[in-house]
Amino acid sequence: MASLLVMAILYHGGEYGEAVLSKFTFVRTENIALPHGPTSEPRAALKVTVKTKNGNLHTFLSTHLDHLDDHTNRTMQAKLLVTALKDMDN
């Protein structure tokens, strides 16, 4: 099993961010820093391409958007993710 972790923040001596586990091989990875306001915690998205046993490539994003009541940060983050998804060719 392959694993990948990208850090979004340091907190109480630990690293917090996005993680992906896969039984397939990672062929491309990208850490995408998501926009956030001055009082909210940083967030990240992890864009990963894996190669399956039959040679097919699959690309996906893993993230956790801002959870606060104000939707402003989530809206900014979602717009950036849409842009990142437009670049996907498989």
C-alpha positions in Angstrom: 0.0 0.0 0.0 1.3 3.4 -0.9 0.6 6.5 1.3 1.0 10.2 0.8 0.5 13.1 3.3 0.7 16.8 2.6 0.8 19.2 5.5 -1.6 22.1 5.8 -0.7 23.2 9.3 1.5 22.4 12.3 -0.6 22.0 15.4 0.5 21.0 18.9 3.6 19.4 17.6 1.8 17.4 14.9 1.3 17.8 11.1 -2.3 18.2 9.9 -3.3 18.0 6.2 -4.5 15.6 3.6 -3.7 12.0 3.2 -4.3 9.4 0.5 -3.8 5.6 0.7 -3.7 3.6 -2.5 -3.0 0.0 -3.5 -1.9 1.5 -6.8 1.3 3.4 -7.7 1.3 7.2 -7.5 2.5 8.6 -10.8 1.8 12.3 -10.1 1.0 14.2 -7.0 0.4 17.9 -6.4 -0.2 19.8 -3.1 -2.6 22.6 -3.7 -2.7 25.3 -1.0 -6.3 26.5 -0.7 -7.1 30.2 -0.1 -8.4 31.2 3.4 -9.2 34.3 5.4 -7.0 35.9 8.0 -8.8 34.2 10.9 -9.3 30.7 9.5 -6.8 27.8 9.4 -5.0 26.9 6.2 -6.4 24.1 4.1 -4.8 22.0 1.3 -6.0 19.7 -1.4 -4.0 16.8 -2.7 -4.3 16.0 -6.4 -3.1 12.5 -7.2 -2.8 10.3 -10.3 -2.5 6.6 -9.8 -1.7 3.9 -12.3 -3.9 0.7 -12.1 -2.7 -2.8 -12.8 -4.1 -2.6 -16.4 -2.2 0.6 -17.0 -5.1 3.1 -16.8 -4.5 6.4 -15.1 -7.0 7.9 -12.7 -6.7 11.4 -11.2 -8.6 12.6 -8.2 -8.5 15.3 -5.5 -8.7 14.8 -1.8 -9.6 17.8 0.5 -11.4 19.0 3.5 -12.9 22.5 2.9 -13.2 25.1 5.6 -15.9 24.1 8.1 -16.8 27.5 9.5 -20.3 29.0 9.1 -19.3 31.7 6.8 -19.2 30.3 3.3 -16.7 32.8 1.9 -13.7 30.6 2.4 -15.4 27.5 1.0 -16.5 29.4 -2.1 -12.9 30.6 -2.7 -11.6 27.1 -2.1 -14.2 25.5 -4.4 -13.4 27.9 -7.2 -9.7 27.1 -7.0 -10.5 23.3 -7.1 -12.7 23.8 -10.2 -9.7 25.4 -11.9 -7.4 22.5 -10.8 -9.9 20.0 -12.2 -10.1 21.7 -15.6 -6.4 20.7 -16.0 -7.2 17.0 -15.6 -6.9 15.1 -18.9 -7.9 11.6 -17.7 
